[in-house]
Amino acid sequence: MSYKKLAQEDITFFTEVIGVANVLVDSEALANYSHDETEDLKFSPEVVLKPEKVEDLSRILNYCDQHKIPVTPQGARTGLSGGALPLFGGVALSMEKFNKILNIDTNNGQVTTEPAVITQVLQQAVAEKGLFYPPDPASKGSCFIGGNLSENSGGPKAVKYGVTNEYVLNLEVVLANGDVIWTGANVLKNATGYNLTQLIVGSEGTLGVITKAVLKLIPHPKRNMLMLVPFKSAEEACQAVAAIFQEGITPSGMEFMERDALTWTKAFIGDDSIIIPDDIQAHLLIEVDGNDEQLLMSDCEVIMSVVERFNVGEILFADSQAQKDKLWNLRRKVGEAVKSQSVYKEEDTVVPRYELPKLLKGVKDIGKKYGFHSVCYGHAGDGNLHINIIKGELSDDIWNNELKNAIREIFELTIGLGGTISGEHGIGHVQKNFMDIPFDKVQLGLMKGIKDLFDPNGILNPGKIFPDN
């Protein structure tokens, strides 16, 4: 695909539409919007645009479509698959000024929001009304709702409550040619034609730009209980996950952290309150929630009886909200802690939960074969394992060339176990050349056909999702 390089006439047009303060071309701004949180990758845009109105965004996209200028939609840029990288220069379309919660409808259990509202801010706003928006990525204190929609984000609560797409009723979207559409209806059931709403969710900004979302809310659970269970074997920790579900318990959170994940995070945030004995190799962080304290206690007793079948250490029950917050903070800071140690590649594999022990063992075996160290953690209740491959002392040649063979083996193992190569981070730039593993040519052809229909000139987030060849 050939794209137009920006000229002064283009900058002039953008300035006329959204004003000089919202058109950034200085080197500092271009550097700030050249990256997300994916490895150490940077691709500079030629201009950063910050529209505030749907009509202005429509004019910008129409102009870019006519002139074949690539547009990379950006939110908080917390993504881990390179989805916000401006690979072809052009426009970095920052949505950060679309940052208002427009309406909380307590009668119908819905919220209408713009995409640049921080996920945690939205959760807190609806919680004040006694309502609950469950999807909560680890970066919920900084990531935007729009990015969650684009990647179909999950988080710890997904094991009980599901991922982002299960809470999306309707979207306002600006298409590549500037047309503005609503994708659905503000109702809980909709069997009217193709489901455009669910097509947009998870499309990583390649089909349209989301400007409003109507999200479903549910009643907020009043109570929760949390325990941290240490295991002397990481594989046994994974085995315990399926065993808990087989007893009829559905936790509201079930997070796996192998030893390095927790020790590195403790050091990163300076928290020595949790002692990890030398023989402990992994932990499960398990939460149950609901409204009946006795039922929650009963669930915890069942969970205790299950984990005690395995070789475990001393189980910690969080006895205060402060301790619960501390434990969840440890889990949510793992990604940052790993990144502080070294450049890393994070793979977002997901398998049926019963297969999780096989996936973990296979990852470690592949690491031994290729000589890399990995730190694994993730949403064990979903079978979603985040595999962090640490660069450490690996040479640039191995990191940039040989490691892709190891990643391909990990993904082939994942597919062989009935899983897939991304559970919640998306494909973006860094995983696109592995898409031939989960999909054949017919499937990829159908997806490309959808992309071509929505965006015939290929201006929206080019270079993402589809393999280079």
C-alpha positions in Angstrom: 0.0 0.0 0.0 1.3 3.4 -1.0 0.5 6.4 1.3 0.8 10.1 0.8 3.5 11.9 2.8 2.1 14.9 4.5 2.6 18.4 3.0 2.0 21.9 4.4 -1.4 21.9 2.7 -2.5 19.0 4.8 -1.3 20.6 8.0 -3.2 23.7 7.0 -6.4 21.8 6.4 -6.1 20.0 9.8 -5.5 23.4 11.5 -8.5 24.9 9.9 -10.7 22.0 11.2 -9.5 21.7 14.8 -7.3 24.7 15.5 -3.5 25.1 15.8 -3.5 24.0 19.4 -4.8 20.5 18.4 -2.3 20.0 15.5 1.1 19.0 16.8 4.2 18.6 14.7 7.0 19.4 17.1 9.6 16.7 17.7 8.7 16.2 21.4 5.0 15.5 20.6 5.9 13.2 17.7 8.2 11.2 20.0 5.5 11.0 22.7 3.0 9.6 20.3 5.4 7.2 18.5 5.0 4.3 21.0 2.7 2.4 23.3 3.9 -0.1 25.9 5.0 -2.7 23.4 8.7 -3.7 24.0 10.8 -0.7 23.0 9.2 -0.1 19.6 8.9 3.4 18.2 7.4 4.7 14.9 7.1 8.4 14.5 3.9 9.9 13.1 4.1 13.0 10.9 1.5 14.9 12.8 -0.6 14.4 16.0 -4.2 15.4 15.8 -6.5 15.9 18.8 -10.1 16.4 17.7 -12.8 17.2 20.2 -16.0 16.8 18.1 -17.4 14.0 16.1 -18.1 16.3 13.1 -14.4 17.4 13.1 -13.2 13.8 13.3 -15.5 13.0 10.4 -14.0 15.7 8.3 -10.4 14.6 9.1 -11.1 11.0 8.2 -12.8 11.9 5.0 -9.9 14.1 4.0 -7.3 11.4 4.9 -9.3 8.8 3.0 -9.4 11.0 -0.2 -5.7 11.7 0.0 -4.6 8.2 1.2 -3.0 9.5 4.4 -2.6 6.7 7.0 -4.4 7.2 10.3 -3.5 5.5 13.6 -6.1 5.9 16.3 -4.6 6.2 19.7 -6.0 6.2 23.3 -3.9 6.0 26.4 -1.2 4.0 24.5 -1.0 1.3 27.2 -1.3 -1.6 24.7 1.1 -4.5 24.5 0.7 -5.7 20.9 1.8 -2.5 19.1 -1.8 -1.6 18.1 -1.1 2.1 18.5 2.2 2.3 16.6 2.1 4.6 13.6 3.9 2.2 11.3 3.6 4.3 8.2 3.9 7.8 9.7 0.9 9.9 8.7 -1.6 10.9 11.4 -1.5 9.8 15.0 -5.2 10.4 15.9 -5.3 11.0 19.6 -8.8 10.5 21.0 -7.8 11.8 24.5 -10.3 14.8 24.3 -13.3 12.5 24.0 -13.2 12.0 27.7 -16.7 12.5 29.1 -19.1 10.1 30.8 -22.3 11.3 29.0 -25.0 9.6 31.0 -25.5 6.9 33.7 -28.9 5.4 33.2 -29.8 3.8 36.5 -33.3 2.8 35.3 -31.9 0.6 32.6 -28.5 -0.2 33.9 -26.5 1.5 31.2 -23.8 4.1 30.8 -23.0 6.2 27.7 -19.4 7.2 27.5 -16.8 8.7 25.2 -13.8 6.5 24.5 -11.1 8.4 26.4 -12.6 7.9 29.9 -10.2 6.0 32.1 -11.6 2.5 32.9 -11.3 2.9 36.6 -12.9 6.4 36.5 -15.9 4.9 34.8 -16.1 2.0 37.3 -16.0 4.4 40.2 -18.6 6.7 38.7 -21.1 3.8 38.2 -20.2 2.2 41.6 -21.5 5.4 43.3 -24.9 4.5 41.8 -24.6 0.9 43.0 -23.7 -0.4 39.6 -20.8 -2.5 38.3 -18.8 -2.4 35.1 -16.7 -5.6 35.5 -14.0 -5.5 32.8 -10.8 -4.4 34.6 -7.5 -4.7 32.8 -4.3 -4.5 34.9 -3.8 -1.0 33.6 -7.4 0.1 34.5 -6.0 3.1 36.3 -4.6 4.5 33.1 -6.1 2.7 30.1 -9.1 4.1 28.2 -12.5 2.5 27.6 -11.9 3.0 23.8 -8.7 0.9 24.0 -10.6 -1.8 25.9 -13.2 -1.8 23.2 -10.6 -2.0 20.4 -8.8 -4.9 22.0 -11.8 -6.6 23.7 -10.0 -6.4 27.0 -10.6 -8.8 29.9 -8.8 -8.7 33.2 -9.2 -10.6 36.5 -13.0 -10.3 36.7 -13.5 -12.0 33.3 -13.4 -15.4 34.8 -16.9 -14.8 36.4 -18.2 -11.8 34.6 -16.8 -12.0 31.0 -14.8 -9.6 28.8 -15.6 -6.2 27.3 -17.7 -7.4 24.4 -20.3 -8.8 26.7 -21.1 -5.3 28.1 -21.3 -3.4 24.8 -24.8 -2.6 23.5 -24.2 0.1 21.0 -21.4 2.1 19.5 -21.1 5.4 17.6 -18.4 4.9 15.0 -16.8 7.2 12.4 -15.9 5.1 9.3 -12.8 5.6 7.1 -14.7 7.8 4.6 -16.1 10.0 7.4 -19.6 8.5 7.6 -20.9 8.4 11.2 -23.0 5.4 12.2 -24.5 3.7 15.3 -23.9 0.0 15.2 -26.8 -1.4 17.3 -29.5 -0.5 19.8 -29.5 0.3 23.5 -31.2 -3.0 24.3 -30.2 -6.2 26.0 -31.4 -8.4 23.1 -30.9 -7.7 19.4 -31.5 -10.2 16.6 -31.8 -7.5 13.9 -29.4 -8.1 11.0 -25.6 -8.6 11.3 -24.1 -7.7 14.6 -21.9 -4.7 13.6 -21.3 -3.8 17.3 -19.5 -7.0 18.0 -17.6 -6.7 14.7 -16.2 -3.4 15.8 -15.3 -4.6 19.3 -11.8 -6.2 19.1 -11.1 -4.8 15.6 -8.2 -2.7 16.9 -9.1 0.5 15.1 -8.9 -1.0 11.7 -12.6 -0.7 10.8 -13.6 2.6 12.3 -13.0 5.0 15.1 -15.3 4.7 18.2 -16.6 8.0 19.5 -19.3 6.9 21.9 -20.2 3.6 23.6 -23.4 2.4 25.4 -22.3 -0.2 28.0 -24.4 -2.6 30.1 -24.1 -2.4 33.8 -25.0 -4.9 36.5 -25.7 -4.6 40.3 -22.5 -4.1 42.3 -21.6 -7.1 44.5 -21.6 -6.0 48.2 -18.9 -8.4 49.6 -15.7 -10.2 48.5 -13.1 -12.4 50.1 -9.6 -12.9 48.9 -6.8 -15.4 49.5 -3.3 -15.9 48.4 -2.3 -19.6 48.0 1.4 -20.5 47.7 2.3 -23.7 45.8 5.6 -25.6 45.8 5.0 -26.5 42.1 3.9 -24.0 39.4 2.3 -26.9 37.5 0.3 -27.9 40.5 -0.9 -24.4 40.9 -2.2 -24.6 37.4 -3.8 -28.0 38.1 -5.6 -26.6 41.1 -7.4 -24.1 38.9 -9.5 -26.7 37.0 -10.0 -28.7 40.2 -11.7 -25.7 41.9 -14.1 -25.2 39.0 -14.9 -28.9 39.1 -16.2 -28.4 42.6 -18.8 -26.0 41.3 -17.1 -22.8 42.4 -16.7 -19.8 40.1 -14.4 -17.3 41.6 -14.6 -13.6 40.7 -10.8 -13.6 40.2 -8.3 -16.4 39.9 -4.8 -15.1 39.1 -1.6 -17.2 38.6 1.8 -15.7 39.4 5.0 -17.8 39.3 7.8 -17.0 41.7 9.7 -14.4 39.8 6.5 -12.5 39.0 5.8 -11.9 42.7 9.4 -11.4 43.9 10.2 -8.9 41.1 7.0 -7.0 41.9 7.6 -7.0 45.6 11.0 -5.4 44.9 9.6 -3.0 42.3 7.0 -1.5 44.6 9.1 -1.9 47.8 6.7 -4.2 49.6 8.3 -6.8 52.0 5.1 -7.6 53.8 4.7 -11.0 52.1 7.4 -13.5 52.7 8.0 -16.1 50.0 9.7 -19.2 51.3 12.5 -20.7 49.1 10.4 -23.8 48.2 7.4 -21.8 46.9 7.3 -21.6 43.1 3.9 -20.0 42.3 0.9 -18.4 43.8 -2.8 -18.3 43.1 -4.7 -15.1 44.1 -8.3 -16.2 44.5 -11.3 -14.0 45.0 -15.0 -14.7 45.5 -17.7 -12.1 45.6 -21.4 -11.8 46.1 -24.0 -10.5 48.6 -24.2 -13.3 51.2 -21.3 -13.6 53.5 -22.1 -17.1 54.6 -22.2 -18.3 51.0 -18.8 -16.7 50.4 -17.4 -18.4 53.5 -18.7 -21.7 52.2 -17.1 -21.1 48.8 -13.8 -20.3 50.5 -14.0 -23.5 52.6 -14.5 -25.6 49.4 -11.5 -23.8 47.7 -9.4 -24.6 50.8 -10.3 -28.2 50.7 -9.3 -28.3 47.0 -6.0 -26.6 47.2 -5.0 -28.6 50.3 -4.9 -31.7 48.0 -1.8 -30.1 46.5 1.6 -29.3 48.0 0.9 -25.8 49.3 2.4 -23.5 51.9 0.7 -21.2 54.4 -2.5 -19.7 52.9 -3.0 -16.0 53.5 -6.6 -14.7 53.9 -6.9 -10.9 53.4 -8.5 -9.7 56.6 -9.0 -6.0 55.7 -9.7 -3.9 52.6 -6.2 -2.5 52.9 -4.7 -6.0 52.7 -7.0 -6.8 49.7 -5.9 -3.7 47.9 -2.2 -4.5 48.6 -2.6 -8.0 47.2 -4.4 -6.8 44.1 -1.8 -4.1 43.6 0.9 -6.7 43.6 -0.8 -8.6 40.9 -1.6 -5.5 38.8 2.0 -4.2 39.0 3.6 -7.4 37.6 3.8 -6.2 34.1 5.5 -2.9 35.1 7.9 -4.9 37.4 8.9 -7.2 34.6 9.5 -4.3 32.2 11.7 -2.6 34.8 14.0 -5.6 34.8 14.5 -5.8 31.0 13.0 -5.4 27.6 10.6 -8.3 27.1 8.2 -9.8 24.7 4.8 -10.6 26.2 2.7 -13.3 24.6 -1.0 -13.5 25.5 -1.8 -17.2 25.1 -5.1 -18.7 26.2 -6.1 -22.4 26.4 -9.0 -24.3 28.0 -8.2 -24.1 31.7 -7.6 -27.8 32.1 -4.7 -27.6 29.6 -3.0 -24.8 31.5 -0.4 -27.1 33.2 0.6 -28.5 29.8 1.0 -25.0 28.4 3.2 -23.8 31.3 5.4 -26.9 31.0 5.7 -26.6 27.3 6.7 -22.9 27.6 9.4 -23.8 30.0 10.7 -26.6 27.8 10.8 -24.3 24.8 12.7 -21.7 26.9 15.3 -24.3 27.7 15.6 -25.2 24.0 16.2 -21.6 22.9 18.0 -20.4 26.0 15.6 -17.7 27.2 14.1 -17.0 30.7 10.4 -16.5 30.9 8.2 -15.1 33.7 4.6 -16.3 33.5 1.5 -15.0 35.1 -2.1 -14.3 34.1 -5.8 -15.0 34.5 -5.7 -18.7 35.4 -9.4 -19.0 35.7 -9.7 -18.2 32.0 -6.7 -20.3 30.9 -5.1 -17.0 29.9 -1.3 -17.2 30.5 0.9 -14.1 29.9 4.3 -15.3 28.9 7.0 -12.7 29.4 10.2 -13.6 27.5 13.0 -11.7 29.1 15.8 -10.3 26.8 18.3 -10.2 29.6 21.7 -11.2 28.2 20.3 -12.4 24.8 22.1 -10.9 21.9 20.3 -8.6 19.5 20.6 -11.2 16.8 18.9 -13.9 18.8 16.3 -11.4 20.1 15.4 -10.0 16.7 15.8 -13.1 14.5 15.9 -16.5 16.3 13.3 -15.8 19.0 10.4 -15.6 16.5 11.0 -19.4 16.0 10.5 -20.0 19.7 7.4 -17.9 19.8 6.0 -19.8 16.8 6.6 -23.0 18.7 4.7 -21.6 21.8 1.8 -20.6 19.6 1.7 -23.9 17.8 1.6 -25.6 21.2 -1.2 -23.3 22.3 -3.3 -24.1 19.2 -2.5 -27.8 19.7 -4.0 -27.6 23.2 -7.2 -26.1 21.8 -6.3 -22.4 22.5 -5.4 -19.3 20.6 -2.7 -16.8 20.4 -4.3 -13.8 22.1 -6.8 -13.7 24.9 -7.0 -10.0 25.5 -4.0 -8.0 24.2 -4.9 -8.2 20.5 -2.8 -9.0 17.5 -1.6 -5.5 16.5 1.8 -5.3 15.0 3.9 -7.8 16.9 1.7 -10.9 16.5 0.4 -10.4 12.9 2.9 -12.7 11.2 1.8 -15.6 13.4 -1.9 -15.3 12.3 -1.3 -18.2 9.9 -1.2 -20.5 12.9 -4.8 -20.1 14.2 -6.3 -19.3 10.7 -6.1 -20.7 7.2 -6.2 -18.7 4.0 -10.0 -18.9 3.8 -10.5 -17.4 7.2 -7.9 -14.7 6.7 -9.4 -13.9 3.3 -12.8 -13.4 4.9 -11.3 -11.0 7.5 -9.4 -9.1 4.8 -12.6 -8.8 2.8 -14.3 -7.2 5.8 -11.4 -4.8 6.2 -11.6 -3.8 2.5 -15.3 -3.2 2.7 -15.0 -0.8 5.7 -11.7 0.7 4.6 -11.1 0.3 0.9 -8.1 2.7 0.8 -6.6 1.0 3.8 -6.0 4.2 5.8 -7.2 3.0 9.2 -4.4 1.6 11.4 -2.5 0.0 8.5 0.0 -2.8 9.1 -2.0 -4.4 12.0 -3.6 -7.8 12.4 -2.8 -9.2 8.9 0.5 -11.0 8.0 2.9 -9.0 5.9 2.9 -11.8 3.3 
